[in-house]
Every structure is written in structure tokens, then in C-alpha cells.
């Protein structure tokens, strides 16, 4: 069943990046970016924190089981969480909603609320069922916070149907959510309105908006830049083209998986979407 697949995927995301959680208490790695922006990483999706004199704005908030670690990480900034932005509905990005909901206003695309509430998805993640977004938007929304203009833009039909990209200006920093897995094959949640073609088109549109000075925070992986986005985009184009050509030539999914995509993309399967699963995602969505 689809809910089992999503649950397993999110479990792997959480454990792949922090395999020793069961041995010692987890804590987020904190990396200063610039202009009051900090990256929290180590499990689940990458979290961006923007500081101000009155509190912080948080983009994504990790897995629910790491709530205490998130609270501890935010304490270093000395203020309460005032705003929380969800880039999409998956539990490795919204698991902290409940813990932050008493102090913060949660914002997300309207489809994020629908899926968290289960109105558009019977198997929606119930771990945040009491902490849906307070404010939803369609095309996007803009906040002015911490000396930054925080522009949130909806990119439909890529990773899911509720993906948002968050631009911080004048810092020239952008959080792409799961519209980017830096140097990894991505997960495309077709059952949540995502598509391989839509994903590729969205990444192309995002890349066109960036310049060489942008700092890019992916949903998973290391901080990168426009060249990293271009590399990710090129991988998607080349691998999907290769899979499509093999499928058109009459090869089965199993035959393509056995043949593989070549040495060029070998390292891209080192996260939770390995080469075989990426081939399956693309093959079944063509």
C-alpha cells in the first residue's frame, strides 16, 4: 500500500542521515550561512533558521521524534519561533509542527494543509494532525522578517503538489525543499501530485532564476549553489532520457535496472533512492 511506501521512505530518510540516534541522543548540526541565517541538519530535511530581534523564522522542522533536539537548537538563538514555513507535507519536514504550534504561526501551500488533514489523502501523516498550517496560500506569500524579504513561491506538480521554494533577499539565499536532493537521486511522490516531468520543469525554472552568488539549501544534502542545481537538473534530464529510450526500445523495468545507468551516476544512489528505485520511479511515470 502507498502509505507503507511513504512511511518506509521517511523512516529511511531519518535514519540514513543519523544512524547512531539509538546509541546517543540526537542533536542538530548548526552551520552559519549569512545575514542571520543558519542551517540545522543531521536528520530529516534541512532546516533554515532566520533570526530577528523578536524571534526566529523556521523553514521546515524535521522529524517529530527530534522535537527536543529542535527546541534545544532553537534556544541558541534566544527567541521564540514566530513563523514556521513548510516547504511540503512530508513528515521529515513537518514533524516539528506540533511542538512549534503553540508559539509560532505555521504557513504552507493550501495542498499541504489538505494532505496533513487527510482531506485529500486518506493515508496522510497523522503525526502532525493537530498542527496544520494556520495560514495557507495559492501561488505564494511574502513576509518581511529579520531584515529580509522572505518570498515563498509555489511550484506545483514536482516532488508533490504543494512544494514551495523560499527566497531570502538581500541575503541571496534560497531553500528549495525537496525540489532538490543535492547530488542524490530524488524522491518523486507521484501519489501526492508529483511527477518526474513536472520536477524537471520546476528545477529548470528555479535554475533560471538563480545567479552565481546564490547560496542554495537543498531539502537533503549539502549546501550548494547554482552549479549544484544545474548538475542536479542535468542528471535528471540525462537519466530520464536514457530510461525513456530503453523503455521505447522494448526493455522491461527489470532489464533496465539490471543494465543500470552507467558509472557517471554511480554516487547519486548513495542516499535512500538508489539507482534501481530511481529507474523504477522514472519508468513508471513515463
Order of alpha helices (4+ residues) and beta strands (2+ residues): alpha-beta-beta-beta-beta-alpha-beta-alpha-alpha-beta-alpha-beta-beta-beta-beta-beta-alpha-beta-alpha-alpha-alpha
